[in-house]
């Protein structure tokens, strides 16, 4: 990667005179956004690559779907949630957010690499926990730091790099991980995912600058009273609605996404690389567009009426549910010829169901950027990382700990009745959950304008 462009001469400490474009030059801000994007890609490659390697790991260690569900969810999520809040609090007070992210990146990359050397299910569980230890310091400090690089008018679009990186990493982990597993074995897939991240951690630490808190808005924190700020945050209706809506939305997306490659392998009899590639093209790739589009719509419509910061996620999730149900239930025998691909290729035909997945992935990802951005807008300056950490904790517990595990348990329970279709029907549970998140967003939209104004007044 080339060296970053030099930041301009604007002193980020002069928060009161920060330009509308943010405290640093546009070129340097784009570099920071790019680095955060790449970091989130690595985070989610390391977090999700296990899902495309379910089949070979199950075979080698003779595991059940329930045991794999524990690895996919709780093994990572439990330690992540234990550490997320104290790390978030540290990032809000004395910690340098840039350094927290860099050191965390090194730790989770190290433990991802360690998967290549495990010899038992117990060791798999422990190194999976180690990935959770590292990633607990990745997202919340990154979100807080970007809020100080980006003015409110561009924040939802800019912060969308967090979620775009997440789905990009998930997709690359499954497609490239599936190919490496088929060619070199699943252990090499983990090594290839983990080793580059340690070099990236050094580059991040040396080239990213720590912005002054509030620099993008001309604000300074009026209080560092943790109890007072936390009470203020927990009395903010918009924040509480986002916590509930995001928890349900992540339960849906994690429950589906970490099992969908296995669904393609079992239902459509695809190989791991074949399934991972189709999954990337029809779920994470369109989700990237949906994440940016949701952020763009929230920025554009929210400037006129702040209620759209929650209405955009509400409408996206509401419409996505029937579309994604169609993806799961569409007959697997219906396929379309892919023009320009040799007939003997595994990619010569695309299942019609995957076209529904493309549309549902765009709509279903509208919520991510508006949720993250609005949390930063309604939080006190000295609570931004902690507020993001609380949200991550709840969504990780509900989404990553419960979602994949529940799908695995239901698949085992449904096996006697539905046979090869057990996973298909178990996936219907998380797929319909966004209806509840949509309802919460519609109900909470009326509070957004007042909560944003109160946050600005409190830190004026």
Helices and strands as residue ranges (DSSP letters): G 15-17, H 26-52, H 54-61, H 65-72, H 74-92, H 97-114, G 115-117, H 121-135, H 139-149, H 152-184, H 186-207, H 226-234, H 237-268, H 272-279, I 280-284, H 285-302, H 308-329, E 335-337, E 349-351, H 353-364, H 367-378, G 381-383, H 384-395, I 396-403, H 404-418, G 419-421, H 422-432, H 434-444, G 445-447, H 448-458
